[in-house]
Amino acid sequence: MFNTSTESSDSSDSGSPHTLTAYGWDDGWADAFAPYAAQGLVPGRVVRVDRGLCDVVTPSGTVRADTELVTPRDPMRIVCTGDWAAVDAESDPAYVRTLLPRRTALVRSTSSKRSDGQVLAANADHAVIAVSLAAELDLGRVERFTALAWESGAQPLLVLTKADLVSDPAALAHLVSDTGTAAPGVRVLPVSSATGEGLDELRALLASGTSVLLGQSGAGKSTLTNALVGRAVQDVHAIRDSDGKGRHTTTTRDLLPLPTGGVLIDTPGLRGVGLWDAEGGVAQAFAEIEELAERCRFPDCAHRAEPGCAVLAAIEDGSLPERRLESYRKLLRENERLAARTDARLRAEMRRDWKQRQALGRHMMERKRGPMRKP
């Protein structure tokens, strides 16, 4: 049986010991891996993926493994940073043989016409959403990221970066409050990598489990990652003066151990965050609207002009911002459109597969009986 406490050098810090436990290994993963241990495979966690290869932390160290044997047609099942895997480390090259079932998956829709989902990170416990205070606060984007996080199964956490740029404490408190109204049930924490404000509290929140860091380019994610890890692991570029937008400094998704405990997955800046099959995430992101809707007179109330609408009543009395309802509708419409495109694509693929099987069946029959002659 493998030993998860074996010490070895990490590829990111050649002198630092590590264990699988430090990367999130627990009894649940051990149970899921048990059938593969009997096959002589070793467990490992994917810490980086790059062009058909990945870096995997195993009990005996970090190995570079080929993912060719686990490259399915379904893009949702492609090896991703954060995955736990069964690895054949003795082969040359090493191969990832299978992935253990994911507990959580952070997914966005791609820009392709196929309406596929793209997994950004796997098996994350916390989704840390970085929002820069160097730009005007976009509450719609906050709601979109929050819905994405809730849908993944991870617990969202909103981090307002570059808090040192807001010198007035009252103004900062107002920004925190506004952000909180756009994310009910989500903690909002202002931080500054320049002054250290909020960093100790953030480290304590991330000291156990796996956290994934999300945000737009220029949100200060790379600087925040360096501050949390305690050393420069990501390049940092200044935002453009012309439009205030950032440039991509992180180009891969890396899983990094934190010195105070836990691990962090840093992701590239996301300029577009499309929802993918996120009805549940939208419902959680707008929980107060869902709760109000249960008190509407009609169960199919559209919250437009129906009598007895509790949602419209809340807007009327000022307890629910009208902007929240509009944002809720927008994300629901987007999710429904994507679902319709996905259903159409799946139907087309099923028809194509059926025709291929039908043609193969005719071919096999002709080989067995000879060509069928038309009368």
N, C-alpha and C positions, 0 to 999 in steps of 0.2 A: 504494500500500500504506500502511496506517495506521502511525503511529509510536507505539509503546507507551511511549516515554519523554517524550512531550509533557507539559509542565507546565501545570497549571491550578489553579483553586481548588477545594477540597473543600467539600461542603455543610456538613460538620461543623466545618471550620476554614478560613474563607475565605481565609486568607493562606498556607496550607500547600500546597506543590507535591506532586503525587503522580504515580505511574506505574502502569500496569497490572502491571508486574513486581512492584511493592511489594504488590500485591493477590493475587499468586500466579500470574500469567501465566507460562507456560513454553512450550517447544517443542511439548509434547504438545497444549496448548490451541490453539496456533497451527495445528497440523496439522488439528485437529478443526474449526477455524473457516474454513480455507482455502476451502471451497466457497461460503461465504456472503460472503466478501470480494469474490468475483467478481460478486456481486449488488448491490454497493454498500452493503452493511450494515457496521456497525462492531461490534467486540467490546466487551463490558462485563461487569462483575460486579455482581450484585444485592446491594446493601448494606442494603436495607430494603424490606419489602412492607407495603402498607397499603391495604386495600379496593379491590382491582382495579388499583391503581397500584403502581409500585415505583421506588425510586431506584437508578440504575445508574451505576457509575463507568465512563467510556469514556476513550479516549485524549485527548479534548478537554475533559473535565470530567464532572461529575455531571449526569445528565439525569433528569427525571421521565417515566417511560414507562408507557403503558397496557399491560395484560396481556391485553386482551380476545381477541387473536388466538391466545393460547396458554393458553386456559382449557378443559382437557379434562374429560371426565366422570370420569376416574380421578383421585381426589384425590392420588394418589402422584406425579402429573405436574404439579401446580400449581406455579407459580413460587414459589421459596423463597429466603430469604437464603442466600447462598453460591453460588447458581447462576451459571454463565457463560452469556451469552446473545448472540445476534445481534440487533442493534438497528437499527431504521430511525430514526436520529436527525434526519433532515432533514424528516420529516413533522411535522405539527402537529395533534394531539400526537404525540410520539415513541411508537413501538410496539416492544414486544419481539416479534420475528418467530419466533424459535425458541430453544430451550434446547439447549446442548451436552450430550452424554451425561455423566451424573454419574459421578464416580469413587467417591464414597462418599455415603451418605445415612443420616442419623440418624432413625429412624422409631419411633414409638410407636403403639399402638392407640388409637383414639378411644373415647369413651364411648357412641357411637351404636350402635343395634341393627344397623347395616350391617356392623359389624366391619371398618371401613376403617382404613387406616394413615394417619398424619399425619406428614409430613416436617418435622422440627424444624430441620434445617440440612443443607446440601448441600456436598459437596467439602471436608470437614474432614479434616485429617491427625491431629489430636489431640483427644480428648474429655476435657476437664478436669472432673472430678466434684467439686463442692464439698460437703464434709460438715462441718457446724458442730460444734465441740466445746462449744458453749454448751448443748447438749442431750445426752441419753443416746445413746450410739452405737448405731445400729440397723444391725447387720451384714446383716440380710436386705435392707434397702434398698440398702446398698452393693453387694450381689451383684446385685440387680435392675438398678441403673444400670450396673454393669460389663458385664452381659450385653447390655444395650442398646447400649453403646459398642462392644463387640467385634463385634456383629452389623453395625454400621454400616460397618465396614472401617477405622475410625479407631483409633489407639492410645490406650487409656485411661490417665489419670493421676489419681490420687486426691489431692485437696488438703484437708487438715484445717484449716479456717479457725478464726479466733478462738483460736489456740493460746496467746495471752497469758493466757487465762482458766484455763489449767492451769499453776499456778505450780511444781509439783513436777516436775523433769526426769524422774524415774523413772516417774511416773504418765503423763507425755506419751509416753515411750518405750513404755510398756505399751499405750497406745491406738494408737500407730503399728503395733505388732506385731500387735495384735488385728485391725486393719483389713487388714493384709497377709495374714493367714490367710484372710480372706474374699475376697481378690482376688489369687490366685497370678499371678505374672508382671507385676504392675502396680506401678509405683512409687508410694509413699505419701510425701507431703511436707507436714509441718506448716507453716503460715504464719500470720502476723498482720499485718493491714493497719495495726493500731495501732502496733506496735513495729517493723515492717519485717522481722521474722523470716521467713526463707525466700523473700522476694520476689525477691531478686537471682537465686537459684537457679531460681525459677520463670520469671523473665524469660528466662534463658538457655535453658531448655527450650522456650520458646515462640517463640524468636527466628527461626524459619523455619517456613514453611507456615501453614496455617489451623488455628486452635484454636476449639473450641466449648465454652462454659462451661455446665455443667448443674448442677442441684441443686434442692432444695426451697426454697420461700419461707422466708426467714429464715436461709438458709445463708451469707449474707454475700457473695453473688455481686456485687451492685451495688458494694459497698465495694471488693471485690477488683478489679473492672473499673476503677474510678476509679484505684486504686493502680497497676495495670498500664499504663493509658493515660497516666497522669501528670496528669490533670485531671478535673474533675467532669463526667462524661458521663451518669451515671445518678443519679437521686434515691435517697436512702437514708432508710429509715424504721426506727424501733426495732421490735423484736419485741414482741408483746403480753405483758404481765405475767400475764394470766389463764391462758394456756396455753403460753406460751413459743414460740408459732408466729409466723412472719413474715407480713407483708402483701406483696402484689405491688407492687414498686416498678418493675420492668421489665415493660412491657406489650407490647413489640414485640421482634423479633429483629433486632439491628443488627450489622453487620460493621464493625469499628473497626480502623484501623491502629495497631500498637504502635510506640512510638518506638524500641524496641530491635530491631525487625524482626518480620516476621510480622503476621498479622491475627487478630482475636478476634471471634467471634460470641457475643454475650451473649443468653441466652434468658430468658424469664419463668420464675418459680419453678414447678416441677412438683409439684403435690400428688398426682397420680396418674400412675404410670408403668407402663402396660400394655405387655407385650411384643407384638410383631407379627412373626410368621414369623421367630422368633429362635432356632430350634433350634441353629444353628451358634454363635450368641453364648452360649447357655447352656452348650454343650459347652466353649467356651473359658473361660468364667467358672468352670467346675468341672473344669478340665483334670486335676487329680489324681485325681478320681473316674473320669473317662473312662479314664485310664491304668491305674488299678487294675482296672477292669471288664474290660480286655483279658486280665487274668490269672485271671479267674474260670474255674472248671471248665466251666461251661455258657455257650455264647455268648448265650443268651437269659436269663441270670440277672437276676432282679428285685431282688437284694440285700436279700432279706427273711429267708429261713430256709434257703436252698439250701446244700447241702454244697459245700465248696470255693470259697466266695465270698470273693474277695480284698478286697472293699469292707468286708464285715462283719468280716473279720479285722483290717483296719486300724483299725476302730472299737474292736474288742476290745483291741488293743494300745496304743490311745491316740494313734496317729499321724494319725488322721482324726477330727475332732470329729463326733459324731452329728448335731449341728445342721446341718452342711454337707450331709449326705445328705438330711435333711428339706427343706432349702431347695432343693436340686437337684430333688427330686421335685416340690415345689410349683411351681417355675417350668416344669418340663416339662409338668405337667398343665395349667397355664394356657395354655401355648403350643399344646398339643394341642386344648384346647377352642376356642381362637380359630380354629385351622386348620379344625376341623370346621364352625364357624359360617360361616367364609369360603367353604368348599367348598359348603355348602348355599345360601348367597346367590348364588354364581356359577352354580350349577345352575339356580336360580330365574330369574336374569337371562337365562341362555341359553335357557330355555324361553320366557320372555316375548319375547325377540328373535326366536326361531324363529316364534312365533305371529304377530308383527308382520310378518315377512317373508312368511309364508304368506298373511296377509290382503292384503298389498300385491300379491303375485303373483296372487291371485284377482281383485283389482280391475283390474290391468293386463290380465289375460286377458279380463275382461268388457268392458273398453273396446275391445279389439281384435276380439272375436268376438261380443259381445253377451251378455246375461245367460244363464247356463246354466239350462235348464228341467228341473225334476224330472219323471221319467216318471210 
